[in-house]
Amino acid sequence: MTSENGTRVPTWSELAQIWLAMERSRASTANKTLHQLTMLWGSRLSELRLARRSHFDMKAGI
């Protein structure tokens, strides 16, 4: 069984609620940051988790 792509996109209000719930959670700082970066950049968790510092160009914002 394959999953289907949805068309619903979270509203800004919903995203804010998720962000605040993460901030209030008892999760480790590393886990909170990982999930927040995933929200900001739209990447997969594994892409960020396995990324190296050399993969990022902070001066160019890439």
Secondary structure, 3 states (H helix, E strand, C coil): CCCCCCCCCCCHHHHHHHHHHHHHCCCCHHHHHHHHHHHHHCCCHHHHHCCCHHHCCCCCCC
